[in-house]
Amino acid sequence: MTVSDIPKRAVTRGARLATLPLGVAGRGALGIGKRIGGRPAELVTAELQARTAEQLFQVLGQLKGGAMKFGQAMSVFEAALPEEVAGPYRAALTRLQEAAPPLPAATVHAVLAEQLGPEWRERFARFDDKPAAAASIGQVHRAVWSDGREVAVKIQYPGAGKALLSDLRQLGRLARVFAVFSPGLDIKPLLKELEARVAEELDYRLEAESQAQFAAAYDGNADICVPPVVTFADRVLVTEWIEGVSLAAIIREGTQEQRDRASALLAQFLFSGPVLAGLLHADPHPGNFRLLPDGRLGVIDFGAVNRLPDGAPEPIGRLARLALEGEASAVLDALRGEGFVKPGIDVDADAVLDYLLPLLEPIAGPTFAFSREWLRGQAVRLADPRSPAAQLGRQLNLPPSYLLIHRVTTGTIGVLCQLAGEAPFRTLMEQWQPGFARPA
């Protein structure tokens, strides 16, 4: 692929994406016809959901750029989908997390020569032309550095930025698609937030800085491993290689011991990152995590981070603690103070507590076992327009400063529910989350 191919590929992607809303409209008309013909509404809806999901996942699975990134972001939430929809396409969603069509070797070599210099081969003792992994804006090759270290060489696709922005803008058309098989799910804020982060993810120098900061913070850590940066350029990033079992594989076929271990370490990394590194890893899909042979959790891909130099916001822990203690009025006051309830909005404090407590079940007791069933129950409770929780939720606000934290937290919960592991989440909150432990 050359840079001149990018506009053609963008047109092809656009054409594929454009078929999705049309397909939904056609299936919707067919569904109405079947209902008029006497078929049960529930059966027709289930068929419509399944067909829509099938087309959606097939199209996203063929795309790179923004569609690939959107598919990765959404795939962590598949645990919240009804089993009759999620079951047949779980494998397709998982493939979105770690697979994409590779660049030709000649294009890879051209990028390396441009970024690392015409004598780039001299910097490697060995370089594998076949990519070991691929993602939304680049692919990874395995190699051996000149000093003998096993390394991962991340290479950005030519024209990735232009294609990424084009795809994300066109993906706004999918709002109606998701309304079909997941009522109440609004993808527009997710797309807006992903688009705002494009510039950062395209900047491999910025990613190298973030990864080096994480690596220094976790150097020598007994539980978390972040591979050090070896060298970098605008569109190439070389880091040490880590070998392990991806969380995607553990989700598919892991033992309960692996699930419990991975769940505890993933939660620990989520909570400890802002404290130790002043950063929050903001791309929590299973392909970015590995359970290493020594039992540590290996973490890769630091293109998306949230900079929290003062650590995680203290009100998050304080609000969770007050809610678990049943302090309804204090919770409502704190929510107003942080902007979660806008001035002039009248809500009942006890109703707010009823809304929050089921979401806090994972930290209500010593341990908690996340599951798809638990997440689906929460999704139904919050999305069903007839439920009190959904009605209250429409009155609440998500302040901009909490948007990325919220997405990372919910995304991590999605992965934990797919892992179906049991771990001491309350203990981890007490250890790492400011404000959660009761003041002495």
C-alpha positions as CSV (number, residue, x, y, z in Angstrom):
1,M,0.0,0.0,0.0
2,T,1.2,3.5,-0.8
3,V,0.1,6.9,0.4
4,S,-1.7,7.4,-2.9
5,D,-3.9,4.4,-2.1
6,I,-5.3,6.0,1.0
7,P,-8.1,8.1,-0.6
8,K,-9.3,5.0,-2.6
9,R,-9.3,2.9,0.6
10,A,-11.2,5.6,2.4
11,V,-13.9,5.7,-0.3
12,T,-14.2,1.9,0.0
13,R,-14.5,2.1,3.8
14,G,-17.1,4.8,3.4
15,A,-19.1,2.7,1.0
16,R,-19.1,-0.2,3.4
17,L,-20.1,2.0,6.3
18,A,-22.9,3.6,4.3
19,T,-24.5,0.2,3.8
20,L,-25.1,-0.2,7.5
21,P,-27.9,2.3,8.2
22,L,-29.6,1.2,4.9
23,G,-29.5,-2.4,5.9
24,V,-31.0,-1.5,9.3
25,A,-33.8,0.4,7.6
26,G,-34.5,-2.5,5.3
27,R,-34.6,-5.0,8.1
28,G,-36.7,-2.7,10.2
29,A,-39.3,-2.5,7.4
30,L,-39.2,-6.3,7.1
31,G,-39.7,-6.6,10.9
32,I,-42.8,-4.4,10.8
33,G,-44.2,-6.6,8.0
34,K,-43.6,-9.7,10.0
35,R,-45.3,-8.2,13.1
36,I,-48.3,-7.2,10.9
37,G,-48.3,-10.8,9.7
38,G,-48.8,-12.0,13.3
39,R,-45.3,-13.1,14.4
40,P,-44.6,-12.3,18.1
41,A,-42.9,-8.9,18.5
42,E,-40.2,-10.4,20.8
43,L,-39.2,-13.0,18.2
44,V,-39.0,-10.4,15.4
45,T,-36.9,-8.1,17.6
46,A,-34.5,-10.8,18.4
47,E,-34.1,-11.7,14.7
48,L,-33.6,-8.0,13.8
49,Q,-31.0,-7.6,16.6
50,A,-29.1,-10.7,15.5
51,R,-29.0,-9.8,11.8
52,T,-28.0,-6.2,12.5
53,A,-25.2,-7.4,14.8
54,E,-24.0,-9.8,12.2
55,Q,-23.7,-7.1,9.5
56,L,-22.2,-4.6,11.9
57,F,-19.4,-6.9,13.1
58,Q,-18.7,-8.2,9.6
59,V,-18.2,-4.6,8.2
60,L,-16.1,-3.4,11.2
61,G,-14.0,-6.5,11.0
62,Q,-12.9,-5.6,7.5
63,L,-11.8,-2.0,8.3
64,K,-8.7,-0.3,9.7
65,G,-8.6,3.3,11.0
66,G,-11.4,4.7,13.0
67,A,-13.7,1.7,12.3
68,M,-11.2,-0.6,13.7
69,K,-10.6,1.6,16.8
70,F,-14.3,2.0,17.3
71,G,-14.8,-1.8,17.1
72,Q,-12.0,-2.3,19.7
73,A,-13.7,0.3,22.0
74,M,-17.1,-1.3,21.6
75,S,-15.8,-4.9,21.9
76,V,-15.1,-4.5,25.6
77,F,-18.8,-3.9,26.1
78,E,-20.0,-7.1,24.4
79,A,-20.5,-8.7,27.8
80,A,-23.5,-6.3,28.3
81,L,-25.2,-7.4,25.1
82,P,-28.0,-10.0,25.3
83,E,-26.5,-13.5,24.9
84,E,-28.6,-14.3,21.8
85,V,-26.9,-11.4,20.1
86,A,-23.4,-11.6,21.7
87,G,-22.9,-15.3,21.6
88,P,-22.7,-16.0,17.8
89,Y,-20.4,-13.0,17.2
90,R,-18.1,-13.0,20.3
91,A,-15.3,-14.5,18.2
92,A,-15.7,-11.7,15.6
93,L,-15.5,-9.1,18.3
94,T,-12.4,-10.6,19.8
95,R,-10.7,-10.6,16.5
96,L,-11.3,-6.9,16.2
97,Q,-9.1,-6.5,19.3
98,E,-5.9,-8.0,17.8
99,A,-6.2,-8.5,14.1
100,A,-6.2,-6.5,10.9
101,P,-4.9,-7.0,7.3
102,P,-1.1,-6.5,7.2
103,L,1.0,-4.0,5.3
104,P,3.2,-5.3,2.5
105,A,6.8,-5.8,3.5
106,A,8.0,-3.2,0.9
107,T,5.8,-0.6,2.6
108,V,7.1,-1.6,6.0
109,H,10.7,-1.2,4.8
110,A,10.0,2.2,3.3
111,V,8.6,3.5,6.5
112,L,11.5,2.2,8.5
113,A,14.0,3.8,6.1
114,E,12.2,7.1,6.3
115,Q,11.9,7.0,10.1
116,L,15.1,5.3,11.3
117,G,17.4,6.1,8.3
118,P,18.4,4.3,5.2
119,E,20.7,2.0,7.3
120,W,17.9,0.9,9.5
121,R,18.8,-2.8,9.1
122,E,22.1,-2.2,10.9
123,R,20.1,-1.3,14.1
124,F,18.6,-4.8,14.2
125,A,20.2,-8.2,14.5
126,R,17.0,-9.7,13.0
127,F,13.7,-8.3,11.7
128,D,10.6,-10.4,10.9
129,D,8.7,-9.0,7.9
130,K,5.6,-10.8,9.0
131,P,3.7,-8.7,11.5
132,A,3.1,-10.3,14.9
133,A,0.0,-8.1,15.6
134,A,-2.0,-5.3,14.0
135,A,-4.4,-2.7,15.3
136,S,-6.2,0.5,14.3
137,I,-3.4,2.7,13.2
138,G,-0.4,0.5,13.0
139,Q,1.1,-3.0,13.1
140,V,3.8,-4.6,15.3
141,H,6.8,-6.7,14.1
142,R,9.0,-8.9,16.2
143,A,12.7,-8.3,15.9
144,V,16.0,-8.5,17.7
145,W,17.8,-5.3,18.5
146,S,21.5,-4.9,17.8
147,D,22.4,-5.6,21.4
148,G,20.5,-8.9,21.4
149,R,17.3,-7.7,23.1
150,E,14.0,-9.1,21.8
151,V,11.9,-6.0,20.7
152,A,8.5,-5.1,19.4
153,V,8.6,-2.6,16.4
154,K,5.4,-0.7,16.1
155,I,4.9,0.9,12.6
156,Q,2.2,3.4,11.8
157,Y,0.2,2.9,8.6
158,P,0.9,5.5,5.9
159,G,-1.9,8.0,5.9
160,A,-3.4,6.6,9.1
161,G,-4.4,10.0,10.5
162,K,-6.5,11.0,7.5
163,A,-8.2,7.6,7.3
164,L,-8.8,7.5,11.0
165,L,-10.5,10.9,11.1
166,S,-12.6,10.0,8.0
167,D,-13.8,6.8,9.5
168,L,-14.7,8.3,12.8
169,R,-16.8,11.0,11.2
170,Q,-18.6,8.4,9.1
171,L,-19.2,6.1,12.0
172,G,-21.6,8.7,13.4
173,R,-24.1,7.0,11.0
174,L,-24.0,3.9,13.3
175,A,-26.0,5.5,16.0
176,R,-29.2,4.0,14.6
177,V,-27.6,0.7,14.3
178,F,-26.7,0.4,17.9
179,A,-30.2,1.7,18.9
180,V,-31.6,-1.5,17.3
181,F,-29.8,-4.1,19.4
182,S,-28.8,-2.1,22.4
183,P,-31.5,0.4,23.3
184,G,-30.2,3.3,25.4
185,L,-26.6,3.1,24.1
186,D,-25.5,6.4,22.8
187,I,-22.3,6.1,20.8
188,K,-21.9,9.7,19.8
189,P,-20.0,10.8,23.0
190,L,-17.7,7.8,22.5
191,L,-17.0,8.8,18.9
192,K,-16.4,12.4,19.9
193,E,-14.0,11.4,22.6
194,L,-12.1,9.0,20.3
195,E,-11.8,11.7,17.6
196,A,-10.4,14.2,20.2
197,R,-7.6,11.7,21.0
198,V,-6.6,11.0,17.4
199,A,-3.7,13.5,17.4
200,E,-2.2,12.0,20.6
201,E,-2.4,8.4,19.3
202,L,-0.8,9.3,16.0
203,D,2.2,10.9,17.9
204,Y,4.5,8.0,18.6
205,R,6.9,10.4,20.3
206,L,4.2,11.2,22.8
207,E,3.4,7.6,23.2
208,A,7.0,6.8,23.9
209,E,7.1,9.4,26.6
210,S,4.0,8.0,28.2
211,Q,5.3,4.4,28.0
212,A,8.7,5.4,29.5
213,Q,6.8,7.1,32.4
214,F,4.8,4.0,33.1
215,A,7.9,1.7,32.7
216,A,9.8,3.8,35.3
217,A,6.9,3.8,37.7
218,Y,6.5,0.0,37.6
219,D,10.2,-0.9,37.3
220,G,10.8,-3.8,39.6
221,N,7.0,-4.1,40.5
222,A,6.1,-7.7,41.5
223,D,2.7,-7.6,39.8
224,I,2.8,-5.2,36.7
225,C,5.3,-5.2,33.8
226,V,5.6,-2.3,31.3
227,P,8.2,-2.9,28.6
228,P,10.9,-0.2,28.4
229,V,11.2,2.0,25.3
230,V,14.3,1.3,23.1
231,T,14.0,4.0,20.5
232,F,11.3,6.0,18.7
233,A,10.5,8.3,15.8
234,D,7.4,10.0,14.5
235,R,5.9,6.8,13.1
236,V,8.0,4.1,14.6
237,L,8.2,2.9,18.2
238,V,10.6,0.2,19.4
239,T,10.1,-1.3,22.8
240,E,11.3,-4.5,24.6
241,W,9.2,-7.6,23.7
242,I,7.0,-9.3,26.3
243,E,5.7,-12.8,25.9
244,G,2.5,-14.0,27.6
245,V,-1.1,-15.1,27.2
246,S,-3.4,-12.3,26.1
247,L,-6.5,-11.5,28.1
248,A,-8.5,-12.2,24.9
249,A,-7.2,-15.8,25.0
250,I,-8.0,-16.1,28.7
251,I,-11.5,-14.8,28.1
252,R,-11.9,-17.6,25.5
253,E,-10.3,-20.5,27.2
254,G,-8.5,-19.5,30.4
255,T,-8.6,-21.5,33.7
256,Q,-10.4,-20.0,36.7
257,E,-7.0,-19.4,38.3
258,Q,-5.9,-17.4,35.3
259,R,-9.2,-15.5,35.3
260,D,-8.9,-14.6,39.0
261,R,-5.3,-13.6,38.7
262,A,-5.8,-11.5,35.5
263,S,-8.9,-9.8,37.1
264,A,-7.0,-8.8,40.2
265,L,-4.0,-7.5,38.3
266,L,-6.1,-5.6,35.8
267,A,-8.0,-3.8,38.6
268,Q,-4.7,-3.1,40.4
269,F,-3.3,-1.5,37.3
270,L,-6.4,0.6,36.8
271,F,-6.3,1.9,40.4
272,S,-2.5,2.2,40.8
273,G,-1.5,3.9,37.5
274,P,-2.6,7.4,38.5
275,V,-0.9,7.1,41.9
276,L,2.4,5.6,40.7
277,A,2.8,7.1,37.2
278,G,0.4,10.1,37.3
279,L,-1.2,8.5,34.2
280,L,-4.3,6.4,33.4
281,H,-3.9,3.9,30.7
282,A,-6.9,4.8,28.5
283,D,-7.3,1.8,26.1
284,P,-8.6,-1.0,28.2
285,H,-9.2,-3.8,25.6
286,P,-8.0,-7.3,26.2
287,G,-5.4,-7.3,23.4
288,N,-3.4,-4.7,25.4
289,F,-2.7,-7.0,28.3
290,R,-0.7,-10.2,28.8
291,L,-0.5,-12.6,31.7
292,L,3.2,-13.3,31.8
293,P,4.8,-16.7,32.7
294,D,6.1,-15.2,36.0
295,G,2.5,-14.3,37.0
296,R,2.8,-10.5,36.3
297,L,0.4,-8.6,34.1
298,G,2.2,-7.2,31.0
299,V,0.7,-3.9,29.6
300,I,1.3,-2.6,26.1
301,D,0.0,0.3,23.9
302,F,0.2,3.6,25.6
303,G,-1.1,5.8,22.7
304,A,-4.2,6.8,24.7
305,V,-3.6,8.0,28.3
306,N,-5.2,10.4,30.7
307,R,-2.7,12.7,32.5
308,L,-3.5,12.8,36.2
309,P,-0.4,14.3,37.9
310,D,-2.2,14.6,41.2
311,G,-3.5,11.0,41.0
312,A,-7.1,9.9,40.6
313,P,-9.7,12.5,41.7
314,E,-10.4,12.2,45.5
315,P,-14.2,12.7,45.1
316,I,-14.5,9.3,43.3
317,G,-13.4,7.4,46.4
318,R,-15.2,9.7,48.8
319,L,-18.5,9.3,46.9
320,A,-18.2,5.6,46.7
321,R,-17.5,5.4,50.5
322,L,-20.4,7.7,51.4
323,A,-22.7,5.7,49.2
324,L,-21.8,2.4,50.8
325,E,-22.3,3.9,54.2
326,G,-25.8,5.0,53.2
327,E,-25.2,8.7,53.5
328,A,-27.7,9.7,50.8
329,S,-27.7,13.5,51.5
330,A,-23.9,13.7,51.6
331,V,-23.7,11.8,48.3
332,L,-26.1,14.2,46.6
333,D,-24.2,17.2,48.0
334,A,-20.9,15.8,46.7
335,L,-22.4,15.0,43.3
336,R,-23.7,18.6,43.0
337,G,-20.3,19.9,44.1
338,E,-18.5,18.0,41.3
339,G,-21.1,18.9,38.6
340,F,-22.8,15.5,38.3
341,V,-26.1,17.2,39.2
342,K,-26.5,20.6,37.5
343,P,-27.8,23.6,39.4
344,G,-31.6,23.8,39.3
345,I,-32.1,20.0,38.8
346,D,-34.2,18.6,41.6
347,V,-33.5,14.9,42.4
348,D,-34.3,12.8,45.5
349,A,-31.2,11.8,47.6
350,D,-32.5,8.3,48.4
351,A,-33.3,7.7,44.7
352,V,-29.7,8.7,43.8
353,L,-28.4,6.2,46.4
354,D,-30.7,3.5,44.9
355,Y,-29.2,4.3,41.5
356,L,-25.6,4.1,42.7
357,L,-25.5,1.1,45.1
358,P,-26.0,-1.7,42.5
359,L,-23.1,-0.2,40.6
360,L,-20.9,-0.4,43.7
361,E,-21.5,-4.1,44.4
362,P,-17.9,-5.0,43.3
363,I,-16.5,-3.0,46.3
364,A,-19.3,-3.6,48.8
365,G,-17.8,-6.8,50.1
366,P,-14.3,-8.4,50.6
367,T,-14.3,-10.0,47.1
368,F,-16.5,-9.9,44.0
369,A,-16.9,-12.1,41.0
370,F,-17.6,-10.0,37.8
371,S,-19.8,-11.8,35.3
372,R,-21.6,-11.1,32.0
373,E,-24.9,-11.7,33.9
374,W,-24.2,-9.0,36.4
375,L,-23.3,-6.5,33.7
376,R,-26.3,-7.3,31.6
377,G,-28.5,-6.8,34.6
378,Q,-27.0,-3.3,35.2
379,A,-27.3,-2.5,31.5
380,V,-31.0,-3.4,31.4
381,R,-31.6,-1.4,34.7
382,L,-29.9,1.7,33.3
383,A,-31.1,1.5,29.7
384,D,-34.8,0.5,30.1
385,P,-36.7,3.8,29.8
386,R,-39.4,2.5,32.1
387,S,-37.0,1.9,35.0
388,P,-36.6,4.5,37.8
389,A,-32.8,4.2,37.3
390,A,-33.0,5.1,33.6
391,Q,-35.3,8.0,34.4
392,L,-32.9,9.3,37.1
393,G,-29.9,8.8,34.9
394,R,-31.3,11.2,32.3
395,Q,-31.2,13.9,35.0
396,L,-27.5,13.4,35.8
397,N,-24.5,15.0,34.1
398,L,-21.0,13.7,33.3
399,P,-18.5,16.6,33.8
400,P,-15.9,16.8,31.0
401,S,-13.0,16.2,33.4
402,Y,-14.5,12.8,34.3
403,L,-15.4,11.7,30.7
404,L,-12.2,9.7,30.0
405,I,-12.0,8.3,33.5
406,H,-15.6,7.1,33.1
407,R,-14.9,5.5,29.8
408,V,-11.8,3.7,31.0
409,T,-13.6,2.5,34.2
410,T,-16.6,1.2,32.3
411,G,-14.4,-0.3,29.6
412,T,-12.3,-2.1,32.3
413,I,-15.5,-3.4,33.9
414,G,-16.5,-4.8,30.6
415,V,-13.2,-6.7,30.3
416,L,-13.5,-7.9,33.9
417,C,-17.0,-9.2,33.2
418,Q,-15.7,-11.1,30.2
419,L,-12.9,-12.6,32.3
420,A,-15.4,-13.7,34.9
421,G,-12.8,-13.7,37.7
422,E,-13.1,-13.2,41.4
423,A,-10.8,-10.7,43.2
424,P,-10.5,-8.4,46.3
425,F,-11.6,-5.2,44.5
426,R,-12.6,-3.5,47.8
427,T,-9.0,-4.0,49.1
428,L,-7.6,-2.6,45.9
429,M,-9.8,0.5,46.2
430,E,-8.8,1.0,49.8
431,Q,-5.1,0.8,48.8
432,W,-5.0,3.0,45.7
433,Q,-8.1,5.2,45.4
434,P,-7.8,8.5,47.3
435,G,-10.9,9.2,49.5
436,F,-12.2,5.7,49.7
437,A,-10.6,4.7,53.0
438,R,-12.2,6.4,56.0
439,P,-10.1,9.3,57.3
440,A,-8.3,8.4,60.6
